[in-house]
Amino acid sequence: MALFRKREKELSVYCDGGIGDNHTGTGLGVVVRNARNEIIGLVKKSLPPMTNNEAEYAALVLALETAIRYRPRVLRVYMDSEVVIGQMIGRFSVRSKALRSWHTYACRLARKFREVQYIHIPREANRLADALANEALTDGAGKGKCG
């Protein structure tokens, strides 16, 4: 990533979180697009095992943290997680204690933007973020294991 980022008026982030088979780890992927729909950033990250919904929230947090660097006025967040989108827009309550802490932190980050829109998209429309999350899973596979 570049050290200097041009301020963007509008930004779109596509994010996805995935868990490995047998809960071996978590992969996160984020695609950042400017108002002209050009890709201006790709981010992937490996994390320890967690639930699928926690992984989706972790991807959202990574997307928000990444977008903050661009200082957009309007941020559009695209995800294929109906649970996370529903909870972020207030359609679903956050009952899980584990998800509540992720939700609280994501809300705190979201307040740094003038406007945030959350858009649920089908999995097929989120392939690049999904591929980055899967790549992060592969990158993180086996790290820290003895054997």
N, C-alpha and C positions, 0 to 999 in steps of 0.2 A: 504494500500500500504506500501511496505517496505521502510525504510528510506534510505537504500543503494541500488542502482541499478547498476548491472553489465553493463558495456558498451557493447552494441550490435553492431555488424558490420552492420547487416541488420535488419530492423524491418518492420512489416506490421501493419497498423491500419485500422480497419473497423469501420466506423462511420455512425450514422444515427440520424436525428432529426425529431421529430414529434410534431404536435400540437393537443391539445385536442379539443373535440367537442365543438362547439360554442366559440372557441378561449379562453378556460379556462386556458390555460397554455402551456408550451413547455417542452418537454422531450428530453434529449440528451443521446446517448449511444455510448461508444467506447470500442472496443475489441483490445487489443495489442497482437501481436503474434511475436515470435522470428523467426530466419531463419529456425528452425526445425518445424515451424508451431505450436509450443506449445503456449498455452495462458499464457501470463505472466502478464496480467493486464486487469481489467474490471473497467470501469468508467461510472457512470451515474450522471446526473445533471438535476435539475428542474430550469426552468427560467420562467419569466412572459410571457404573450401571445405575439406572433409575427407571421409573415407570415410563410408559409411552407418553402419557399426558405431561409428566414432568419434563420429558425430553422436548416436547412441543413448546412448553413454556420457556425452557432454557434457550431454544432457538429464537423465540420472540425476544427474550432479553438480549441475546447477542445481536439481533437485528436492530433493536432500539439503541443499544450502546454504539453500534456501528453508525447508525443514522445521525446520532448526535454530533458526530464529527463533521458532518456536512452542513449542519445548522439550517435545515429546511424550514420553511414556514408551514408547509403542508406535507404530512407524511401519510402515505398509503401503505398499509401492511396487508400483504396477501399470504394466506395460509390455507392448508387443506384440513386443518384441525377444527372441526365444528365446535368441539368443547371449548377450546381456548378462545376462539372468536366469540362464541356465545357468552362466555364469562367476561371477556373484555368489554363487550358492549352492554352488559347487564341483562341479557336475555336469560342466562342461566346463573344460578347461585353457585358460589364456591363453597362446597361442603367439606371437601378434603382438607385436612390440616396442612398436608405437604403442599398441595396446590395453592392454598391460601397465601403462603409465604412467597411463592413465585408470583402470584397475582398481585400482591401488594407491591412487590419490587417493580414489576412491569408497569403498574399504574404510576408509581413514583417517577420512573423514567419517561413515561408518556407525557407527564405534565411539563416536561421540558420543551415540548413542541407547542406551537400555537394551535395546530389542529392535527388530529390523528384520526384516520379512517381505517376501520378493520373490515376486510373483505374476505369472505370465505370463497375459496375456489376449489374446483375438483383436482384430485391428485394429478391428473394428466396435465394440468396447466401449471404444475409446480415441479416439473421434472428436473430442472437444473438445480434448484435448492435441494431436492431429494438426492440427486447424484452427488452433490457436495457432502451431504450428511452421510451417505453411504461410503464415500471416499474417506471421510473423517473416521468412520467406524473401522475401516480397513487399516488406516494409519495408526489408530490407537490399539489395534488388536495385539494382544500378547505383551503389551508394555507392563512392566512391573511384576511379571509372573516368573516364578522360579520353575525350572523344569528341564 
